[in-house]
Amino acid sequence: VSSAAASSTSQGSTAVHSDECIARMKKMARARGPETWTQQYCSSHIGVCFPVRSDYWYRSFGVTTDSLWHVELNSEDILNLGDGPLLVDLVSGRLEGELSDGLVREADGTVFGYRSWTGNRYFRVSAPTELRASVEFITKGIAPYDAPVTQ
């Protein structure tokens, strides 16, 4: 197992969610068609855009201790780091070994999506397994800032 896989697996195995967070995840997990992904999160600093569902809120926290760039998504306003159950992180390293560009997999109740990026970095999209469809959609839709986000 590569170090990237080991660290992402350990992050997912320790997640404990409050009743309030579980209610928000259920709301986010309600099936919605591709036509509801009408927003985008874009960062000219990172040079990336990815799709966001019209009923999701998002907030960028920039650099954190665990990532080069951290964005959280939720069904309600995000006030604090950790409020969003759906995470998009830019991390150092290359996707190698069992991790590949576009891969979506589950480990210990968490689903992870991976996209290669520039400069020896990659995106890791993660959420509880109930949000697998959103992780898949966002992972597939990660695109350079100057390119349109398409599905």
Phi and psi in radians as a Rosetta constraint file:
Dihedral C 1 N 2 CA 2 C 2 CIRCULARHARMONIC -1.236 0.35
Dihedral N 2 CA 2 C 2 N 3 CIRCULARHARMONIC 2.830 0.35
Dihedral C 2 N 3 CA 3 C 3 CIRCULARHARMONIC -1.102 0.35
Dihedral N 3 CA 3 C 3 N 4 CIRCULARHARMONIC -0.580 0.35
Dihedral C 3 N 4 CA 4 C 4 CIRCULARHARMONIC -1.134 0.35
Dihedral N 4 CA 4 C 4 N 5 CIRCULARHARMONIC -0.727 0.35
Dihedral C 4 N 5 CA 5 C 5 CIRCULARHARMONIC -1.184 0.35
Dihedral N 5 CA 5 C 5 N 6 CIRCULARHARMONIC -0.695 0.35
Dihedral C 5 N 6 CA 6 C 6 CIRCULARHARMONIC -1.136 0.35
Dihedral N 6 CA 6 C 6 N 7 CIRCULARHARMONIC -0.732 0.35
Dihedral C 6 N 7 CA 7 C 7 CIRCULARHARMONIC -1.218 0.35
Dihedral N 7 CA 7 C 7 N 8 CIRCULARHARMONIC -0.657 0.35
Dihedral C 7 N 8 CA 8 C 8 CIRCULARHARMONIC -1.235 0.35
Dihedral N 8 CA 8 C 8 N 9 CIRCULARHARMONIC -0.608 0.35
Dihedral C 8 N 9 CA 9 C 9 CIRCULARHARMONIC -1.167 0.35
Dihedral N 9 CA 9 C 9 N 10 CIRCULARHARMONIC -0.734 0.35
Dihedral C 9 N 10 CA 10 C 10 CIRCULARHARMONIC -1.172 0.35
Dihedral N 10 CA 10 C 10 N 11 CIRCULARHARMONIC -0.558 0.35
Dihedral C 10 N 11 CA 11 C 11 CIRCULARHARMONIC -1.134 0.35
Dihedral N 11 CA 11 C 11 N 12 CIRCULARHARMONIC -0.716 0.35
Dihedral C 11 N 12 CA 12 C 12 CIRCULARHARMONIC -1.249 0.35
Dihedral N 12 CA 12 C 12 N 13 CIRCULARHARMONIC -0.515 0.35
Dihedral C 12 N 13 CA 13 C 13 CIRCULARHARMONIC -1.366 0.35
Dihedral N 13 CA 13 C 13 N 14 CIRCULARHARMONIC -0.247 0.35
Dihedral C 13 N 14 CA 14 C 14 CIRCULARHARMONIC -1.805 0.35
Dihedral N 14 CA 14 C 14 N 15 CIRCULARHARMONIC 0.056 0.35
Dihedral C 14 N 15 CA 15 C 15 CIRCULARHARMONIC -1.206 0.35
Dihedral N 15 CA 15 C 15 N 16 CIRCULARHARMONIC 2.240 0.35
Dihedral C 15 N 16 CA 16 C 16 CIRCULARHARMONIC -2.215 0.35
Dihedral N 16 CA 16 C 16 N 17 CIRCULARHARMONIC 2.238 0.35
Dihedral C 16 N 17 CA 17 C 17 CIRCULARHARMONIC -2.011 0.35
Dihedral N 17 CA 17 C 17 N 18 CIRCULARHARMONIC 2.443 0.35
Dihedral C 17 N 18 CA 18 C 18 CIRCULARHARMONIC -1.272 0.35
Dihedral N 18 CA 18 C 18 N 19 CIRCULARHARMONIC 2.885 0.35
Dihedral C 18 N 19 CA 19 C 19 CIRCULARHARMONIC -1.042 0.35
Dihedral N 19 CA 19 C 19 N 20 CIRCULARHARMONIC -0.662 0.35
Dihedral C 19 N 20 CA 20 C 20 CIRCULARHARMONIC -1.113 0.35
Dihedral N 20 CA 20 C 20 N 21 CIRCULARHARMONIC -0.745 0.35
Dihedral C 20 N 21 CA 21 C 21 CIRCULARHARMONIC -1.150 0.35
Dihedral N 21 CA 21 C 21 N 22 CIRCULARHARMONIC -0.703 0.35
Dihedral C 21 N 22 CA 22 C 22 CIRCULARHARMONIC -1.089 0.35
Dihedral N 22 CA 22 C 22 N 23 CIRCULARHARMONIC -0.715 0.35
Dihedral C 22 N 23 CA 23 C 23 CIRCULARHARMONIC -1.090 0.35
Dihedral N 23 CA 23 C 23 N 24 CIRCULARHARMONIC -0.717 0.35
Dihedral C 23 N 24 CA 24 C 24 CIRCULARHARMONIC -1.139 0.35
Dihedral N 24 CA 24 C 24 N 25 CIRCULARHARMONIC -0.704 0.35
Dihedral C 24 N 25 CA 25 C 25 CIRCULARHARMONIC -1.114 0.35
Dihedral N 25 CA 25 C 25 N 26 CIRCULARHARMONIC -0.703 0.35
Dihedral C 25 N 26 CA 26 C 26 CIRCULARHARMONIC -1.087 0.35
Dihedral N 26 CA 26 C 26 N 27 CIRCULARHARMONIC -0.720 0.35
Dihedral C 26 N 27 CA 27 C 27 CIRCULARHARMONIC -1.091 0.35
Dihedral N 27 CA 27 C 27 N 28 CIRCULARHARMONIC -0.729 0.35
Dihedral C 27 N 28 CA 28 C 28 CIRCULARHARMONIC -1.207 0.35
Dihedral N 28 CA 28 C 28 N 29 CIRCULARHARMONIC -0.498 0.35
Dihedral C 28 N 29 CA 29 C 29 CIRCULARHARMONIC -1.426 0.35
Dihedral N 29 CA 29 C 29 N 30 CIRCULARHARMONIC -0.187 0.35
Dihedral C 29 N 30 CA 30 C 30 CIRCULARHARMONIC -0.976 0.35
Dihedral N 30 CA 30 C 30 N 31 CIRCULARHARMONIC 2.321 0.35
Dihedral C 30 N 31 CA 31 C 31 CIRCULARHARMONIC -1.046 0.35
Dihedral N 31 CA 31 C 31 N 32 CIRCULARHARMONIC 2.326 0.35
Dihedral C 31 N 32 CA 32 C 32 CIRCULARHARMONIC -2.447 0.35
Dihedral N 32 CA 32 C 32 N 33 CIRCULARHARMONIC 2.521 0.35
Dihedral C 32 N 33 CA 33 C 33 CIRCULARHARMONIC -1.375 0.35
Dihedral N 33 CA 33 C 33 N 34 CIRCULARHARMONIC 2.973 0.35
Dihedral C 33 N 34 CA 34 C 34 CIRCULARHARMONIC -1.040 0.35
Dihedral N 34 CA 34 C 34 N 35 CIRCULARHARMONIC -0.431 0.35
Dihedral C 34 N 35 CA 35 C 35 CIRCULARHARMONIC -1.173 0.35
Dihedral N 35 CA 35 C 35 N 36 CIRCULARHARMONIC -0.241 0.35
Dihedral C 35 N 36 CA 36 C 36 CIRCULARHARMONIC -1.535 0.35
Dihedral N 36 CA 36 C 36 N 37 CIRCULARHARMONIC -0.090 0.35
Dihedral C 36 N 37 CA 37 C 37 CIRCULARHARMONIC -1.548 0.35
Dihedral N 37 CA 37 C 37 N 38 CIRCULARHARMONIC 1.211 0.35
Dihedral C 37 N 38 CA 38 C 38 CIRCULARHARMONIC -1.719 0.35
Dihedral N 38 CA 38 C 38 N 39 CIRCULARHARMONIC -0.146 0.35
Dihedral C 38 N 39 CA 39 C 39 CIRCULARHARMONIC -1.794 0.35
Dihedral N 39 CA 39 C 39 N 40 CIRCULARHARMONIC 2.906 0.35
Dihedral C 39 N 40 CA 40 C 40 CIRCULARHARMONIC -2.396 0.35
Dihedral N 40 CA 40 C 40 N 41 CIRCULARHARMONIC 2.542 0.35
Dihedral C 40 N 41 CA 41 C 41 CIRCULARHARMONIC -1.760 0.35
Dihedral N 41 CA 41 C 41 N 42 CIRCULARHARMONIC 2.204 0.35
Dihedral C 41 N 42 CA 42 C 42 CIRCULARHARMONIC -2.280 0.35
Dihedral N 42 CA 42 C 42 N 43 CIRCULARHARMONIC 2.495 0.35
Dihedral C 42 N 43 CA 43 C 43 CIRCULARHARMONIC -2.313 0.35
Dihedral N 43 CA 43 C 43 N 44 CIRCULARHARMONIC 2.015 0.35
Dihedral C 43 N 44 CA 44 C 44 CIRCULARHARMONIC -1.233 0.35
Dihedral N 44 CA 44 C 44 N 45 CIRCULARHARMONIC -0.477 0.35
Dihedral C 44 N 45 CA 45 C 45 CIRCULARHARMONIC -1.098 0.35
Dihedral N 45 CA 45 C 45 N 46 CIRCULARHARMONIC -0.777 0.35
Dihedral C 45 N 46 CA 46 C 46 CIRCULARHARMONIC -1.546 0.35
Dihedral N 46 CA 46 C 46 N 47 CIRCULARHARMONIC -0.424 0.35
Dihedral C 46 N 47 CA 47 C 47 CIRCULARHARMONIC 1.369 0.35
Dihedral N 47 CA 47 C 47 N 48 CIRCULARHARMONIC 0.681 0.35
Dihedral C 47 N 48 CA 48 C 48 CIRCULARHARMONIC -2.378 0.35
Dihedral N 48 CA 48 C 48 N 49 CIRCULARHARMONIC 2.667 0.35
Dihedral C 48 N 49 CA 49 C 49 CIRCULARHARMONIC -2.366 0.35
Dihedral N 49 CA 49 C 49 N 50 CIRCULARHARMONIC 2.588 0.35
Dihedral C 49 N 50 CA 50 C 50 CIRCULARHARMONIC -2.548 0.35
Dihedral N 50 CA 50 C 50 N 51 CIRCULARHARMONIC 2.700 0.35
Dihedral C 50 N 51 CA 51 C 51 CIRCULARHARMONIC -1.265 0.35
Dihedral N 51 CA 51 C 51 N 52 CIRCULARHARMONIC 2.603 0.35
Dihedral C 51 N 52 CA 52 C 52 CIRCULARHARMONIC -2.352 0.35
Dihedral N 52 CA 52 C 52 N 53 CIRCULARHARMONIC 2.301 0.35
Dihedral C 52 N 53 CA 53 C 53 CIRCULARHARMONIC -1.151 0.35
Dihedral N 53 CA 53 C 53 N 54 CIRCULARHARMONIC 2.567 0.35
Dihedral C 53 N 54 CA 54 C 54 CIRCULARHARMONIC -1.076 0.35
Dihedral N 54 CA 54 C 54 N 55 CIRCULARHARMONIC -0.409 0.35
Dihedral C 54 N 55 CA 55 C 55 CIRCULARHARMONIC -1.755 0.35
Dihedral N 55 CA 55 C 55 N 56 CIRCULARHARMONIC 0.239 0.35
Dihedral C 55 N 56 CA 56 C 56 CIRCULARHARMONIC -1.774 0.35
Dihedral N 56 CA 56 C 56 N 57 CIRCULARHARMONIC 2.530 0.35
Dihedral C 56 N 57 CA 57 C 57 CIRCULARHARMONIC -1.758 0.35
Dihedral N 57 CA 57 C 57 N 58 CIRCULARHARMONIC 2.646 0.35
Dihedral C 57 N 58 CA 58 C 58 CIRCULARHARMONIC -2.467 0.35
Dihedral N 58 CA 58 C 58 N 59 CIRCULARHARMONIC 2.721 0.35
Dihedral C 58 N 59 CA 59 C 59 CIRCULARHARMONIC -2.623 0.35
Dihedral N 59 CA 59 C 59 N 60 CIRCULARHARMONIC 2.334 0.35
Dihedral C 59 N 60 CA 60 C 60 CIRCULARHARMONIC -1.613 0.35
Dihedral N 60 CA 60 C 60 N 61 CIRCULARHARMONIC 2.344 0.35
Dihedral C 60 N 61 CA 61 C 61 CIRCULARHARMONIC -1.879 0.35
Dihedral N 61 CA 61 C 61 N 62 CIRCULARHARMONIC 0.061 0.35
Dihedral C 61 N 62 CA 62 C 62 CIRCULARHARMONIC 1.139 0.35
Dihedral N 62 CA 62 C 62 N 63 CIRCULARHARMONIC -2.446 0.35
Dihedral C 62 N 63 CA 63 C 63 CIRCULARHARMONIC -1.314 0.35
Dihedral N 63 CA 63 C 63 N 64 CIRCULARHARMONIC 2.347 0.35
Dihedral C 63 N 64 CA 64 C 64 CIRCULARHARMONIC -2.175 0.35
Dihedral N 64 CA 64 C 64 N 65 CIRCULARHARMONIC 3.109 0.35
Dihedral C 64 N 65 CA 65 C 65 CIRCULARHARMONIC -1.172 0.35
Dihedral N 65 CA 65 C 65 N 66 CIRCULARHARMONIC -0.401 0.35
Dihedral C 65 N 66 CA 66 C 66 CIRCULARHARMONIC -1.802 0.35
Dihedral N 66 CA 66 C 66 N 67 CIRCULARHARMONIC -0.176 0.35
Dihedral C 66 N 67 CA 67 C 67 CIRCULARHARMONIC -2.614 0.35
Dihedral N 67 CA 67 C 67 N 68 CIRCULARHARMONIC 2.804 0.35
Dihedral C 67 N 68 CA 68 C 68 CIRCULARHARMONIC -1.359 0.35
Dihedral N 68 CA 68 C 68 N 69 CIRCULARHARMONIC -0.427 0.35
Dihedral C 68 N 69 CA 69 C 69 CIRCULARHARMONIC -2.736 0.35
Dihedral N 69 CA 69 C 69 N 70 CIRCULARHARMONIC 2.374 0.35
Dihedral C 69 N 70 CA 70 C 70 CIRCULARHARMONIC -2.369 0.35
Dihedral N 70 CA 70 C 70 N 71 CIRCULARHARMONIC 2.164 0.35
Dihedral C 70 N 71 CA 71 C 71 CIRCULARHARMONIC -2.177 0.35
Dihedral N 71 CA 71 C 71 N 72 CIRCULARHARMONIC 2.389 0.35
Dihedral C 71 N 72 CA 72 C 72 CIRCULARHARMONIC -2.039 0.35
Dihedral N 72 CA 72 C 72 N 73 CIRCULARHARMONIC 2.539 0.35
Dihedral C 72 N 73 CA 73 C 73 CIRCULARHARMONIC -2.167 0.35
Dihedral N 73 CA 73 C 73 N 74 CIRCULARHARMONIC 2.574 0.35
Dihedral C 73 N 74 CA 74 C 74 CIRCULARHARMONIC -2.706 0.35
Dihedral N 74 CA 74 C 74 N 75 CIRCULARHARMONIC 2.941 0.35
Dihedral C 74 N 75 CA 75 C 75 CIRCULARHARMONIC -1.496 0.35
Dihedral N 75 CA 75 C 75 N 76 CIRCULARHARMONIC -0.086 0.35
Dihedral C 75 N 76 CA 76 C 76 CIRCULARHARMONIC -2.374 0.35
Dihedral N 76 CA 76 C 76 N 77 CIRCULARHARMONIC 2.978 0.35
Dihedral C 76 N 77 CA 77 C 77 CIRCULARHARMONIC -0.961 0.35
Dihedral N 77 CA 77 C 77 N 78 CIRCULARHARMONIC 2.475 0.35
Dihedral C 77 N 78 CA 78 C 78 CIRCULARHARMONIC -1.834 0.35
Dihedral N 78 CA 78 C 78 N 79 CIRCULARHARMONIC 2.026 0.35
Dihedral C 78 N 79 CA 79 C 79 CIRCULARHARMONIC -1.766 0.35
Dihedral N 79 CA 79 C 79 N 80 CIRCULARHARMONIC -0.622 0.35
Dihedral C 79 N 80 CA 80 C 80 CIRCULARHARMONIC -2.263 0.35
Dihedral N 80 CA 80 C 80 N 81 CIRCULARHARMONIC 2.657 0.35
Dihedral C 80 N 81 CA 81 C 81 CIRCULARHARMONIC -0.950 0.35
Dihedral N 81 CA 81 C 81 N 82 CIRCULARHARMONIC 2.237 0.35
Dihedral C 81 N 82 CA 82 C 82 CIRCULARHARMONIC 1.752 0.35
Dihedral N 82 CA 82 C 82 N 83 CIRCULARHARMONIC -0.111 0.35
Dihedral C 82 N 83 CA 83 C 83 CIRCULARHARMONIC -1.282 0.35
Dihedral N 83 CA 83 C 83 N 84 CIRCULARHARMONIC -0.457 0.35
Dihedral C 83 N 84 CA 84 C 84 CIRCULARHARMONIC -1.700 0.35
Dihedral N 84 CA 84 C 84 N 85 CIRCULARHARMONIC 2.282 0.35
Dihedral C 84 N 85 CA 85 C 85 CIRCULARHARMONIC -1.420 0.35
Dihedral N 85 CA 85 C 85 N 86 CIRCULARHARMONIC -0.226 0.35
Dihedral C 85 N 86 CA 86 C 86 CIRCULARHARMONIC -1.900 0.35
Dihedral N 86 CA 86 C 86 N 87 CIRCULARHARMONIC 2.111 0.35
Dihedral C 86 N 87 CA 87 C 87 CIRCULARHARMONIC -2.096 0.35
Dihedral N 87 CA 87 C 87 N 88 CIRCULARHARMONIC 2.477 0.35
Dihedral C 87 N 88 CA 88 C 88 CIRCULARHARMONIC -2.194 0.35
Dihedral N 88 CA 88 C 88 N 89 CIRCULARHARMONIC 2.030 0.35
Dihedral C 88 N 89 CA 89 C 89 CIRCULARHARMONIC -2.136 0.35
Dihedral N 89 CA 89 C 89 N 90 CIRCULARHARMONIC 2.395 0.35
Dihedral C 89 N 90 CA 90 C 90 CIRCULARHARMONIC -1.685 0.35
Dihedral N 90 CA 90 C 90 N 91 CIRCULARHARMONIC 2.164 0.35
Dihedral C 90 N 91 CA 91 C 91 CIRCULARHARMONIC -2.225 0.35
Dihedral N 91 CA 91 C 91 N 92 CIRCULARHARMONIC 2.763 0.35
Dihedral C 91 N 92 CA 92 C 92 CIRCULARHARMONIC -1.324 0.35
Dihedral N 92 CA 92 C 92 N 93 CIRCULARHARMONIC 2.578 0.35
Dihedral C 92 N 93 CA 93 C 93 CIRCULARHARMONIC 2.061 0.35
Dihedral N 93 CA 93 C 93 N 94 CIRCULARHARMONIC 3.106 0.35
Dihedral C 93 N 94 CA 94 C 94 CIRCULARHARMONIC -2.023 0.35
Dihedral N 94 CA 94 C 94 N 95 CIRCULARHARMONIC 2.643 0.35
Dihedral C 94 N 95 CA 95 C 95 CIRCULARHARMONIC -1.378 0.35
Dihedral N 95 CA 95 C 95 N 96 CIRCULARHARMONIC 2.059 0.35
Dihedral C 95 N 96 CA 96 C 96 CIRCULARHARMONIC -2.612 0.35
Dihedral N 96 CA 96 C 96 N 97 CIRCULARHARMONIC 3.017 0.35
Dihedral C 96 N 97 CA 97 C 97 CIRCULARHARMONIC 1.158 0.35
Dihedral N 97 CA 97 C 97 N 98 CIRCULARHARMONIC -2.206 0.35
Dihedral C 97 N 98 CA 98 C 98 CIRCULARHARMONIC -1.406 0.35
Dihedral N 98 CA 98 C 98 N 99 CIRCULARHARMONIC -0.113 0.35
Dihedral C 98 N 99 CA 99 C 99 CIRCULARHARMONIC -1.682 0.35
Dihedral N 99 CA 99 C 99 N 100 CIRCULARHARMONIC 2.305 0.35
Dihedral C 99 N 100 CA 100 C 100 CIRCULARHARMONIC -2.419 0.35
Dihedral N 100 CA 100 C 100 N 101 CIRCULARHARMONIC 2.813 0.35
Dihedral C 100 N 101 CA 101 C 101 CIRCULARHARMONIC -1.056 0.35
Dihedral N 101 CA 101 C 101 N 102 CIRCULARHARMONIC 2.216 0.35
Dihedral C 101 N 102 CA 102 C 102 CIRCULARHARMONIC 1.519 0.35
Dihedral N 102 CA 102 C 102 N 103 CIRCULARHARMONIC -0.082 0.35
Dihedral C 102 N 103 CA 103 C 103 CIRCULARHARMONIC -1.135 0.35
Dihedral N 103 CA 103 C 103 N 104 CIRCULARHARMONIC 2.371 0.35
Dihedral C 103 N 104 CA 104 C 104 CIRCULARHARMONIC -2.212 0.35
Dihedral N 104 CA 104 C 104 N 105 CIRCULARHARMONIC 2.208 0.35
Dihedral C 104 N 105 CA 105 C 105 CIRCULARHARMONIC -2.568 0.35
Dihedral N 105 CA 105 C 105 N 106 CIRCULARHARMONIC 2.831 0.35
Dihedral C 105 N 106 CA 106 C 106 CIRCULARHARMONIC -1.915 0.35
Dihedral N 106 CA 106 C 106 N 107 CIRCULARHARMONIC 2.558 0.35
Dihedral C 106 N 107 CA 107 C 107 CIRCULARHARMONIC -2.689 0.35
Dihedral N 107 CA 107 C 107 N 108 CIRCULARHARMONIC 2.118 0.35
Dihedral C 107 N 108 CA 108 C 108 CIRCULARHARMONIC 0.924 0.35
Dihedral N 108 CA 108 C 108 N 109 CIRCULARHARMONIC 0.809 0.35
Dihedral C 108 N 109 CA 109 C 109 CIRCULARHARMONIC 1.437 0.35
Dihedral N 109 CA 109 C 109 N 110 CIRCULARHARMONIC 0.081 0.35
Dihedral C 109 N 110 CA 110 C 110 CIRCULARHARMONIC -2.169 0.35
Dihedral N 110 CA 110 C 110 N 111 CIRCULARHARMONIC 2.476 0.35
Dihedral C 110 N 111 CA 111 C 111 CIRCULARHARMONIC -1.855 0.35
Dihedral N 111 CA 111 C 111 N 112 CIRCULARHARMONIC 2.415 0.35
Dihedral C 111 N 112 CA 112 C 112 CIRCULARHARMONIC -2.161 0.35
Dihedral N 112 CA 112 C 112 N 113 CIRCULARHARMONIC 2.388 0.35
Dihedral C 112 N 113 CA 113 C 113 CIRCULARHARMONIC -2.103 0.35
Dihedral N 113 CA 113 C 113 N 114 CIRCULARHARMONIC 2.501 0.35
Dihedral C 113 N 114 CA 114 C 114 CIRCULARHARMONIC -2.224 0.35
Dihedral N 114 CA 114 C 114 N 115 CIRCULARHARMONIC 2.367 0.35
Dihedral C 114 N 115 CA 115 C 115 CIRCULARHARMONIC -2.360 0.35
Dihedral N 115 CA 115 C 115 N 116 CIRCULARHARMONIC 2.252 0.35
Dihedral C 115 N 116 CA 116 C 116 CIRCULARHARMONIC -1.131 0.35
Dihedral N 116 CA 116 C 116 N 117 CIRCULARHARMONIC 2.617 0.35
Dihedral C 116 N 117 CA 117 C 117 CIRCULARHARMONIC -2.413 0.35
Dihedral N 117 CA 117 C 117 N 118 CIRCULARHARMONIC -3.048 0.35
Dihedral C 117 N 118 CA 118 C 118 CIRCULARHARMONIC -1.475 0.35
Dihedral N 118 CA 118 C 118 N 119 CIRCULARHARMONIC 2.883 0.35
Dihedral C 118 N 119 CA 119 C 119 CIRCULARHARMONIC 1.080 0.35
Dihedral N 119 CA 119 C 119 N 120 CIRCULARHARMONIC 0.716 0.35
Dihedral C 119 N 120 CA 120 C 120 CIRCULARHARMONIC 1.017 0.35
Dihedral N 120 CA 120 C 120 N 121 CIRCULARHARMONIC 0.800 0.35
Dihedral C 120 N 121 CA 121 C 121 CIRCULARHARMONIC -2.407 0.35
Dihedral N 121 CA 121 C 121 N 122 CIRCULARHARMONIC 2.826 0.35
Dihedral C 121 N 122 CA 122 C 122 CIRCULARHARMONIC -2.623 0.35
Dihedral N 122 CA 122 C 122 N 123 CIRCULARHARMONIC 2.798 0.35
Dihedral C 122 N 123 CA 123 C 123 CIRCULARHARMONIC -1.675 0.35
Dihedral N 123 CA 123 C 123 N 124 CIRCULARHARMONIC 2.429 0.35
Dihedral C 123 N 124 CA 124 C 124 CIRCULARHARMONIC -2.124 0.35
Dihedral N 124 CA 124 C 124 N 125 CIRCULARHARMONIC 2.036 0.35
Dihedral C 124 N 125 CA 125 C 125 CIRCULARHARMONIC -1.778 0.35
Dihedral N 125 CA 125 C 125 N 126 CIRCULARHARMONIC 2.264 0.35
Dihedral C 125 N 126 CA 126 C 126 CIRCULARHARMONIC -2.517 0.35
Dihedral N 126 CA 126 C 126 N 127 CIRCULARHARMONIC 2.648 0.35
Dihedral C 126 N 127 CA 127 C 127 CIRCULARHARMONIC -2.951 0.35
Dihedral N 127 CA 127 C 127 N 128 CIRCULARHARMONIC 2.881 0.35
Dihedral C 127 N 128 CA 128 C 128 CIRCULARHARMONIC -1.013 0.35
Dihedral N 128 CA 128 C 128 N 129 CIRCULARHARMONIC 2.665 0.35
Dihedral C 128 N 129 CA 129 C 129 CIRCULARHARMONIC -0.998 0.35
Dihedral N 129 CA 129 C 129 N 130 CIRCULARHARMONIC -0.414 0.35
Dihedral C 129 N 130 CA 130 C 130 CIRCULARHARMONIC -1.055 0.35
Dihedral N 130 CA 130 C 130 N 131 CIRCULARHARMONIC -0.395 0.35
Dihedral C 130 N 131 CA 131 C 131 CIRCULARHARMONIC -1.808 0.35
Dihedral N 131 CA 131 C 131 N 132 CIRCULARHARMONIC 0.436 0.35
Dihedral C 131 N 132 CA 132 C 132 CIRCULARHARMONIC -0.968 0.35
Dihedral N 132 CA 132 C 132 N 133 CIRCULARHARMONIC -0.786 0.35
Dihedral C 132 N 133 CA 133 C 133 CIRCULARHARMONIC -1.033 0.35
Dihedral N 133 CA 133 C 133 N 134 CIRCULARHARMONIC -0.691 0.35
Dihedral C 133 N 134 CA 134 C 134 CIRCULARHARMONIC -1.194 0.35
Dihedral N 134 CA 134 C 134 N 135 CIRCULARHARMONIC -0.715 0.35
Dihedral C 134 N 135 CA 135 C 135 CIRCULARHARMONIC -1.064 0.35
Dihedral N 135 CA 135 C 135 N 136 CIRCULARHARMONIC -0.764 0.35
Dihedral C 135 N 136 CA 136 C 136 CIRCULARHARMONIC -1.078 0.35
Dihedral N 136 CA 136 C 136 N 137 CIRCULARHARMONIC -0.790 0.35
Dihedral C 136 N 137 CA 137 C 137 CIRCULARHARMONIC -1.132 0.35
Dihedral N 137 CA 137 C 137 N 138 CIRCULARHARMONIC -0.789 0.35
Dihedral C 137 N 138 CA 138 C 138 CIRCULARHARMONIC -1.161 0.35
Dihedral N 138 CA 138 C 138 N 139 CIRCULARHARMONIC -0.786 0.35
Dihedral C 138 N 139 CA 139 C 139 CIRCULARHARMONIC -0.994 0.35
Dihedral N 139 CA 139 C 139 N 140 CIRCULARHARMONIC -0.807 0.35
Dihedral C 139 N 140 CA 140 C 140 CIRCULARHARMONIC -1.140 0.35
Dihedral N 140 CA 140 C 140 N 141 CIRCULARHARMONIC -0.575 0.35
Dihedral C 140 N 141 CA 141 C 141 CIRCULARHARMONIC -1.563 0.35
Dihedral N 141 CA 141 C 141 N 142 CIRCULARHARMONIC -0.033 0.35
Dihedral C 141 N 142 CA 142 C 142 CIRCULARHARMONIC -1.112 0.35
Dihedral N 142 CA 142 C 142 N 143 CIRCULARHARMONIC 2.206 0.35
Dihedral C 142 N 143 CA 143 C 143 CIRCULARHARMONIC -2.545 0.35
Dihedral N 143 CA 143 C 143 N 144 CIRCULARHARMONIC 2.770 0.35
Dihedral C 143 N 144 CA 144 C 144 CIRCULARHARMONIC -1.016 0.35
Dihedral N 144 CA 144 C 144 N 145 CIRCULARHARMONIC 2.593 0.35
Dihedral C 144 N 145 CA 145 C 145 CIRCULARHARMONIC -0.942 0.35
Dihedral N 145 CA 145 C 145 N 146 CIRCULARHARMONIC -0.640 0.35
Dihedral C 145 N 146 CA 146 C 146 CIRCULARHARMONIC -1.507 0.35
Dihedral N 146 CA 146 C 146 N 147 CIRCULARHARMONIC -0.027 0.35
Dihedral C 146 N 147 CA 147 C 147 CIRCULARHARMONIC -1.855 0.35
Dihedral N 147 CA 147 C 147 N 148 CIRCULARHARMONIC 2.522 0.35
Dihedral C 147 N 148 CA 148 C 148 CIRCULARHARMONIC -1.172 0.35
Dihedral N 148 CA 148 C 148 N 149 CIRCULARHARMONIC 2.526 0.35
Dihedral C 148 N 149 CA 149 C 149 CIRCULARHARMONIC -1.431 0.35
Dihedral N 149 CA 149 C 149 N 150 CIRCULARHARMONIC 2.067 0.35
Dihedral C 149 N 150 CA 150 C 150 CIRCULARHARMONIC -2.268 0.35
Dihedral N 150 CA 150 C 150 N 151 CIRCULARHARMONIC 2.801 0.35
